[in-house]
Structure formats: C-alpha cells, structure tokens
Amino acid sequence: MASDNDEIYERRIECLRPRLQQIIKADEVLPHLQLESGRKEQITQKLNTEGYKSAADLLISVVVEKPHKDGWFRAFVDALSNGGNAHAADYLQLNLPDPEVEAENDYYVQLIQLFSPSLQDMKTEEVSTQCLAQRLLTNADQEKILAEKTNHGNKRGATELLSRIVKCRPGWFSEFREILRVTEHKHLYELIGGSPECKKPKNVAAAEEKPAESCQSEEPMEISGTEGSQNDATDLYSSADLSKSMNNLHLDLSGCPAAEAAGATGGDPKEISLRDYQMEVARPALEGENIIICLPTGSGKTRVAVYITQKHLDSRRAEGKPGKVVVLVNKIPLVEQHFSTEFSSLKLKYKVERVSGDSELKISFANIVERNDIIICTAQILENYLERASSGEDEGVKLSDLTLIIIDECHHTQKGEVYNHIMMRYLKQKHKNKRLIKEQKQPVPLPQILGLTASPGVGGAKTLNKAEEHILRICANLDVTKIMTGSIDKKELRKSILPIEPRKEDPFGCVVKTIMTAIHEHARLFPTCDLGSQNYEQWAVQKEREAAKDGDQTVRVCAEYLRRYNEGLILSNTIRMCDALSFLNKFHEEQIKKKTSQDEQNIEITETERFLFNLFKDKKEELEKLAKDPTYENDSLSKLRTKILQEFSSRQEARGIIFTKTRHSAMSLSQWIEENPKFADIGVKPSYFIGGGDQSDTKPMTAAEQKDVLKRFKTGELNLLIATTVAEEGLDIKACNFVIRYGHVTNEIAMIQSQGRGRAEDSTYTVVDVKNSGVAEKEYVNEYREKMMNKAIQKIKKYDQSVYNKQITEFQIQAIMEERVRQANQKKKAVKDENPSAVKFSCRNCTKYICSGEDIKIIENMHRVNVTPQFRNLFIQRENVSLQERRLDYETNGVIACSGCGQTWGSMMLYRGIELPCLHVKNFVVDINTKKYSNCTRWIDLPVKFPDFDYIEHASLMAQGSDDEDTEWP
C-alpha cells in the first residue's frame, strides 16, 4: 500500500518534471537503478532515437509507476547523485537554487545553444579533459564524448560535450568559459562574454582564487545562493554588456535553433524587421500613443508588438529610466507560446518571464514583475495582484509599476471581462490624474496601452451606427487615441456553404423521440419546441429548476433525462449514431451507479426512476441495431466526408482544421476519421484539439497535450485538427489550406478568426450545415456584420481627432459611473447578507433536509465544507470515477452522495491531511427565509457569509479521538 510520503514524492517529481527533463542524463542514471526487465532498453532506445529530453521523460514515468517498492524515491535520488546528475538530485531534495540564479543559469544554457555552431570548432578532447579535471564532466561523460568524436568527428563530439555540460549545477558557465581560455580558444572565450582586457591566470584553480577586482566589467552581475556563484560574480558581463559583444560579432547563425527562435537573420540575433504595413500601424505606438492594432490573423500583429516592446525598452534604457512591459493574454497556452516563440528574440537583451495558472511559482508575481523587464501572463494573474495592491495587502502590483501593457485579443475588453476590470482601474486613475493636475499635484504615472485584435466585432449591432458605437466603446475602454489597420494584400478564400438535405429516414432519431414522448406523458409535460433543438434544451433546463424548487421529484428527474435525450438527438444529427448511443449509454450507467453503494446500503429507487431505467432498457437493442446501419447516417456527416476526401485528393500537401461545437463531437469526429480506411488511404492524419478547462463531462486536454498536438501538426506528423473554439483565437497554428466549420457558427469575430487560419495559397473556407443548427443563416449574418464592422472602422478613422476624443471621454465617464453604481449595489447587497441560520439546504433530488447554513464552513474563501457528526450520517461515499477517467490531478478521494436517493452532493477533499466533505451548491435547493432557489450554480450567488473553517480546532478534536481506529470524525 502506498504511503503518504509516496504521494508527496510523486507530486514533487511531477511538479519538477519539466526541469528534470532538461537536466537528467538518463544513460548515466540507468546503471544505478533496478528496473523491470526491458525498461532500461526502452529508455536507451528512446535516448538514441529522440534525445535526452524524451529519454528523461520516459525514465521519470517509469520511476513513478506504481506499485512502489520501499525506498523507491531515495533510490532514485541516489541513482541521480551516483550517476553524474547531482543537479537533478538537488531539485528532488528541494535544494533549489535561488530564482535569480536559476534564471541566470537558464540564460547561460540558451547562450550555449545560440553559439553552438561556433563552439563546435573547439578542440573537443582537450576541453573535455579539462572539464573532467574540474568535475564538470564525469568519466562516463568523457567516454561518450570521445566515442562520438572518434566515430562521427570533432563537431559531433563537441555537440555531445555541450549537451552534457549545460546539465551541471549552476556555476558551470564561468568555469567552462575559463577552460576555453586556458585551452587557447580565445575567440570562443570572447564569443561567450570573456573580456579581452582581463588578464587571467594560466590555470583554472588560480582563477578561482583570484579576487574580483582582477577582472572588472562595466556592470558586474551579482549572483548568490549556490555553489560556484562567487566565481561567476568575479568575471561576468551584465546581460547588456554581453548583448553588446554579440552585436559586434558577425556570425553565421544559420541552423542554430536558438538563433532561429530569436528571429536571427544574420549577425544580429536581436534585430527585428517589419514590413511596410506593419511599420505603418506601429508608428503611433512608437511615439508613445495608446493604440489598437487591428490586422487579420496571420499578418504579424504579435511581431509588431515585439518590435514596439523592444523600442519601448530601448528608449527607456537610453533615457536612464526603468521599463516594465506586461503582455496580457486570455488563454494559458498563449503564455508559453509568446514566451518561447514571439518574444524569445528579446531574451538576450532583456529579462523575460512568463506566469499563468499552470506555473509553479517559487516567488510571488510581484517579485517576478520587479525582477524582469517583460512579463507574459494571463490577465487574471495581473488583476489579482492589482487587487492586492488596492486593498493594501503586501506584494501587490500597481499600474504605476508598469510602463507598457500589451493586451492580446483586446476585443474582449468589455463588461464582465477581466481585461475590462484592469482597464477600469486605469481609467479611474486617468481621470483622478486630471484632478491632481488641476490641483497642481503630481499625477500617478500610467502605462502605455497597446491592444491587438483581428476583429473588434460589432457586438450584435444591426445598424452601422450601433456597430460604430460598439467599436468606440472598446477604444474608450482601452483609452486608445487611434485604431490602426494596415494596407494588406489579403488572400481571397474560396468560400462555400454546404446546406443539408432532409433525412429521408431517421429511425434512430424516431426511437429516441418515442422515448422522449413517453417521458412527456409520464410527467405530464407539454413542450412547444422541436425535439433535438437548442430551444428544447433551454426548456428542459428551466423545467428541471422549477421542479427542484417545487419539490416535484418526478418532473425534476424526467426533465434531466429529457435534456440528455435531446443532446443525444443533436449528436445523432452531428456525428455518428453509434457515438450518440454511446453517450446515452454512459448517462444511464451513471444513473444506475447512483443507486448502488459500496456498503450495500439500500438507496431508494422511485417509481419514476424505475420507469426511466426500463424505458431505455426496452429500446436499447433496437437503438443498437439501427446505430450499426450506415444507411441512416445524417447527411451532414456525408457532406463532411466528401469535403475532406476532396481536399486531400486535390492537393499535394493538404493541411486543415475542422471547427465543431463540443469537445465530445471533436473527439468523436477524430475517432470516426481514424477508423475510416478511405481517409487513411489518402494520407489523412487527424487529431482532436480541445480546451483545458474542467467545465464539461468530457476529459479536458492538459496544456502539455495541447502543445504536443500543435507541435505534431506543425511538423506534418498530423495534418488535420478537429478543434473546438479554443483554436480560433491567438494560438500559433501553421498555415492551413482549408478550414471547415462543421455545424457550429457563433459571431463575426469567430468567423474572421477561423477564416484567418486558412493562410496558405488557394485556401478554402467551408461551412457544413447540421440539422437544427441554423449555421447557414448565421454565416450569412456574420458576413454582413464583417462588412459593417469594416465600414465602421473606416468611419471612425476619418473622425476629426477632437470629435473622437470627446466621444471617447464621454464613454469613459459613462463606464466609470456605471462601475460606481455596480459597486454601490454590491455594498448594499453585502449589507443585506443573510445570517447563515436563515439558510436551509435540501437534496435537489429527494428534497430531504440536509443542513443549515450554520453547519457550513469555508476554506480559503473557496471551499464550503460540513464537518458536523450529523451530516456524516446523511451521505455515502463513492470512488470519483469521472475524475479517474479524465485523469485530473485533484486531491479528492471520492464523491459524496445522498444516502437516501444517491444524488451527488459534492466530493471528499484532502485539506492539510484531513478528509473533508466539500459541497457543491448546484446539487441542492436552497431555502433563504422560506424563499427557495434552485438556480444557484456558484456559492458566490448566495448572499450569505459563512464562517471560516477552524483547522486547529477540528484537527485537535480528531487527534483526541485517534485512539479509536473506527473514529474518522470527532
């Protein structure tokens, strides 16, 4: 049985996995590990075919596999230490370098990668011998290096040496550079920052003893906290000095990955060039104005932003002023994308860091802002720390700390969006500054604003004037003086809309509708909208809420089943009948599982539930038979099949994206394509690409999985993505030559974004209609709105600047006043917060009274728990099957459900070593002073302040009862 320590060690390894992949030399670790037969060979094969990182990743996966042997973690750490991987062992033992030292070390690794083509000319044998003497390399390292040199030549040996030395503990760089000097590689020594005026002693040992004054640079870099750091401090250039030395070199950097990532085209890896239209839209920003850059997807908006960032920081530095740039994005994958690609060209001159909800921060965001020049982060991170500063908490961030804010996909700067919350702080301070200036007081400095978008949209406007107003409000929210559009030769897409033909026969759908009709009769429900439509889904949701509120269990359960059957109908019109049936099967299995418990406790099955179980059971065989008959498949799927075959048959190298509405349909379509031999015959290599959030019943994609799919798509390993809307905005997806929107059209912004994915020559854009989706009509509306948007933008650009400024100011003051009203209403609401004793909770399904609000405690202002002994007797606990299927890394030990009816209530959470029942408000009917609410989906919707959970008190009570083995709670 796994111990608690095992779980801690597993989490530690997983948290550190990205770093360990970079620094582990798997071939040196393997001889010191005892693994199952064949595993060492697998890792060695991975190393030979895919390199160090992949081999290290496989090694880590093998090590954390269960079941664990006693002492497995200690054995792994020892194997790392004994196998020349002391740096990795340090991390696992939490002997972590200071963040500054870690950042500097990453910088040096990148520097070595950048100059790798030149460093390959070193005298490999002499350098490796010196490195061995200084313990930068092990005997095994040198054997591998010399073997590569003997078998494949000096350059391969040098490459092997470089790949191994960068995995050393921090401090290796100065020693390696000195080794280059003493082995008479003067040009390489100076290439990576060695000072030509610095007279070094003839051996490395002497160099280490030499005082810092013996070699002075203009701005010596300070490093502290790890072994070897004092040596680094004696002779390192600052980042700026090092960049200067690079700029004076004329190197051939072709083929160097780091140089390519930096956008290097010759001897100056930091130089960024813009096309004429890009320079045109950038010019006002270069002069310090707030602007929106509106360019089509694929036309280089982000490149312009990088250029503006560089010039902004350069000018601030030239004036002797600090510069601080924050790049805001609205999706976590975009953080890594901007960091590793677009803004990577600035890393040699400026400190760049990224932060998102996926980041493992060793220091606070405020410290990251303080220590770096460019910070790429999700907007919510910045908003959280702005709120900290405004509420007087320590380690907050102020707008005055920043000098430039770049807002990606800035059309989201509207009411309710996090971008707007940030800009509302900006606007309030701007108008306060006007008062301060009148009072002859010093105004608070505010950052420059740069917005990026492919389309501001029209906000549902039906007239040109309303479209104009919508765009002006976005301009006002961003406080921009201009909206810039470039003169671009835009490729014309070949567009087409494929309408559906009415199904001649739909026996599968008829059976599902028969089931739904029987449920209508049983519950005496009379819908007025078409079955299988979005309107019907809304009707069913409303009926479920009303029934829960009224305590009508029959209607509530029937409405829930009807909503699922309606979804099954929609799926049968979108994907295969077998996929729709699989969906319905899974739903019924989950409902049946709710009526079983591990301790064989009887859970009541009502007459209605038995009726619903039997109804599906009686029709299941007929549905299975119909689902296997391709004659009755929907026409939309047939149209899609023909279109895919056409695109891949008529092109030498086809690459496309299919946009669909739901995660379930994306995964099912991908499976359908994989299983169809006709697609394989013409070289179709598909994969689905879906979001990473946990809002649906379908397993989300992790950020790593998303990154892997995009990488494989770019390299051509995949050539067809089936994606949800997550792929519409921002993500860098290599030029496609066809885009298909399958049964899903939203607004004109999404249309423009998805059309922008078709960037290759002779690209096509196709809309495939699906029954009851109305996508054909929506697409026509969106095309009209796009034309109206372009007219509105051109009209705004022709405004006299004084007229424009007056309109913007009016909208800003209106927005500030509306915000004040909203905050005043919130304060009033806060005053009216109900006493927890006035709140009652009942099971949403069986209406049984559960507890009072007095029994609810809150943890970290987020989780609501009930730890009373009485509550413990009201629920049963099950395995959290859905989380296991989706492989989500939650610290939850199971689901809690009503012991009477099986209705899910929440989950068991692990908090500081204690299991606690955590309640989800959506599973209850809430009674506040005899008024019932059944539409609460978030705890924040309730006007109730629950007291904080007292961990010490609860843990003490548990400890007092710990002698009794059966005592779980006090």
Salt bridges, closest charged atoms under 4 A:
GLU10 OE1 - LYS66 NZ 3.69
GLU10 OE2 - HIS68 NE2 2.56
GLU14 OE2 - ARG17 NH2 2.92
ASP27 OD2 - LYS144 NZ 4.00
ASP27 OD2 - ARG164 NH2 2.55
GLU28 OE2 - LYS25 NZ 3.55
GLU28 OE2 - ARG164 NH1 3.07
GLU50 OE2 - LYS46 NZ 3.28
ASP57 OD1 - ARG17 NH1 2.51
GLU65 OE1 - ARG39 NH1 3.05
ASP78 OD1 - ARG74 NH2 3.16
ASP90 OD2 - ARG169 NE 2.60
GLU100 OE2 - ARG371 NH1 3.94
GLU102 OE2 - ARG19 NH2 3.62
GLU102 OE1 - LYS362 NZ 3.34
GLU104 OE2 - LYS351 NZ 3.98
ASP106 OD1 - ARG19 NH1 2.68
ASP121 OD1 - LYS155 NZ 2.75
ASP141 OD2 - LYS25 NZ 2.93
ASP141 OD1 - ARG164 NH1 2.64
GLU148 OE1 - ARG156 NH2 3.28
GLU160 OE2 - ARG164 NE 2.88
GLU178 OE2 - ARG181 NH2 2.72
GLU190 OE2 - LYS186 NZ 2.64
GLU218 OE1 - LYS244 NZ 3.97
GLU227 OE1 - ARG169 NH1 3.98
ASP235 OD1 - ARG177 NH2 3.29
ASP235 OD2 - LYS200 NZ 3.27
GLU289 OE1 - LYS482 NZ 2.96
ASP314 OD1 - LYS349 NZ 3.09
GLU319 OE1 - LYS321 NZ 3.47
GLU336 OE1 - ARG354 NE 3.13
GLU336 OE2 - LYS707 NZ 3.99
GLU342 OE1 - HIS338 ND1 3.50
GLU353 OE1 - ARG354 NH1 3.60
GLU383 OE2 - ARG425 NH2 2.89
GLU387 OE1 - ARG425 NH2 2.72
ASP408 OD2 - HIS338 NE2 3.26
GLU409 OE1 - HIS411 ND1 3.93
GLU417 OE2 - HIS412 ND1 3.87
GLU439 OE2 - ARG435 NE 3.75
GLU439 OE1 - LYS441 NZ 3.43
GLU468 OE1 - LYS795 NZ 3.10
GLU469 OE1 - LYS466 NZ 3.94
GLU469 OE2 - ARG473 NE 3.19
ASP479 OD1 - LYS430 NZ 2.56
GLU501 OE2 - LYS639 NZ 3.95
ASP506 OD1 - ARG503 NH1 2.83
GLU544 OE2 - ARG556 NH1 2.80
GLU544 OE2 - ARG844 NE 2.88
GLU546 OE1 - LYS543 NZ 3.92
GLU560 OE1 - ARG556 NH2 3.22
ASP579 OD2 - ARG576 NE 2.95
GLU609 OE1 - LYS595 NZ 2.96
ASP635 OD2 - LYS639 NZ 2.92
GLU647 OE2 - LYS643 NZ 3.08
GLU647 OE1 - ARG651 NE 2.75
GLU653 OE2 - ARG655 NH2 3.52
GLU675 OE1 - ARG576 NH1 2.96
ASP694 OD1 - ARG886 NH2 2.17
ASP697 OD2 - ARG564 NH1 3.33
GLU705 OE2 - LYS699 NZ 3.79
ASP708 OD2 - ARG712 NH1 3.78
GLU717 OE2 - ARG712 NE 3.23
GLU728 OE2 - ARG741 NH2 2.90
GLU729 OE2 - HIS411 NE2 2.81
GLU729 OE1 - HIS412 NE2 2.95
ASP732 OD2 - LYS714 NZ 3.60
GLU748 OE1 - ARG785 NH1 3.88
ASP762 OD1 - ARG494 NE 2.98
GLU786 OE2 - LYS490 NZ 3.98
GLU818 OE1 - LYS415 NZ 3.00
GLU819 OE2 - ARG822 NH2 2.63
GLU885 OE1 - LYS586 NZ 3.69
GLU891 OE2 - ARG11 NH1 3.39
ASP941 OD1 - ARG938 NH2 3.20
GLU968 OE1 - ARG872 NH2 3.65
